[in-house]
Amino acid sequence: MVHVEADRDVRNLTEVVTRLRRALRTSIRSDYPWESLPMAQVEILQCLQEREGARVGELAVLLRLAPNTVSTLLQQLSDAGLLRREMDPADRRAVRVSLTDTGTRQLEGWRDAHERRIGSALAGLDQNDQNTILAALGSLSRLADQLDDRRSGEPSTSA
């Protein structure tokens, strides 16, 4: 019986996370039209914010995308003025990629719009629901760490 309940809990959590993500992406588009960028491009910008000057190959590994796919996405972002490519001084064959000031502002605006939307929705809940959600943030963060196998190349097994 416990196994069935655990499966049901995992299914419910999966459904809630999916609904949250879809609801946020759908609702934010009216507040922040830049949200219409493909998520793969947004994820590249987020990676570059965390890893200024990353190489194309690093981004491909982090995002688990083919290098040619990453190159295409980078070209689109470069054409939009959101990032710049520079020759790696340590290896003239390699290119390092960084956010432009415009890219940084766009990414900050994207994040701020999401925070406003989530903050507004959270404020619409009763205090008990707000407290429950906020109390779960640490656990949800650790769950995200378990799912984020980009850090070590393999899924984490630590608690």
WOPE-V443836 format. One record per pair of residues at least 12 apart in sequence whose C-alpha atoms are under 10 Angstrom apart, sorted by sequence separation. I is the first residue (numbers start at 1). J is the second residue. D is the distance in whole Angstrom. If there is no record, write none. Layout:
BEGIN
i	j	d
I	J	D
I	J	D
END
This chain:
BEGIN
i	j	d
47	59	7
56	68	9
58	70	10
59	71	10
84	96	8
85	97	5
86	98	8
122	134	10
146	158	8
56	69	10
57	70	8
84	97	6
85	98	7
145	158	10
146	159	8
25	39	10
56	70	7
57	71	9
83	97	7
84	98	5
85	99	9
145	159	10
44	59	7
47	62	8
56	71	7
59	74	10
83	98	6
84	99	6
85	100	10
43	59	10
44	60	9
47	63	9
82	98	9
83	99	4
84	100	6
142	158	10
143	159	9
82	99	6
83	100	5
84	101	10
142	159	8
44	62	9
56	74	8
81	99	9
82	100	5
83	101	8
43	62	10
44	63	8
78	97	9
81	100	7
82	101	8
83	102	8
84	103	9
43	63	8
78	98	10
81	101	9
82	102	6
83	103	6
78	99	9
81	102	7
82	103	4
83	104	9
77	99	9
78	100	9
80	102	9
81	103	7
82	104	8
40	63	8
74	97	8
80	103	9
82	105	9
82	106	8
40	65	9
78	103	9
82	107	9
44	70	8
77	103	9
40	69	10
41	70	9
44	73	8
45	74	9
56	85	10
40	70	9
44	74	8
55	85	9
42	73	10
53	84	9
54	85	10
55	86	10
41	73	6
45	77	9
53	85	9
55	87	10
40	73	8
41	74	8
44	77	9
53	86	8
55	88	8
54	88	10
38	73	9
41	76	9
42	77	9
48	83	9
53	88	9
41	77	7
45	82	8
57	94	9
45	83	8
56	94	8
57	95	9
58	96	10
59	97	9
44	83	10
55	94	7
56	95	7
57	96	10
37	77	10
55	95	6
56	96	7
54	95	8
55	96	5
56	97	7
53	95	9
54	96	5
55	97	6
53	96	5
54	97	6
55	98	9
52	96	8
53	97	5
54	98	7
52	97	7
53	98	5
51	97	9
52	98	5
53	99	8
51	98	8
52	99	7
51	99	10
48	97	7
49	98	8
48	98	6
49	99	7
47	98	10
48	99	6
45	97	10
47	99	10
45	98	9
46	99	9
45	99	7
49	103	9
44	99	10
48	103	10
49	104	8
48	104	9
46	103	10
45	103	7
46	104	9
49	107	9
45	104	8
49	108	10
45	106	9
46	107	7
45	107	7
46	108	10
42	106	10
43	107	10
42	107	8
46	111	10
42	110	9
35	106	10
34	106	8
35	107	10
34	107	9
35	109	10
34	109	9
35	110	7
34	110	7
32	109	8
33	110	9
32	110	7
35	113	9
31	110	10
35	114	10
32	112	10
32	113	7
28	110	9
31	113	7
32	114	9
31	114	9
29	113	9
28	113	7
31	116	10
28	114	7
31	117	9
62	148	10
64	150	8
27	114	9
62	149	9
63	150	8
28	116	9
62	150	5
25	114	9
28	117	7
61	150	8
62	151	8
24	114	7
27	117	8
28	118	10
62	152	10
62	153	9
61	153	9
24	117	8
24	118	8
20	118	10
END
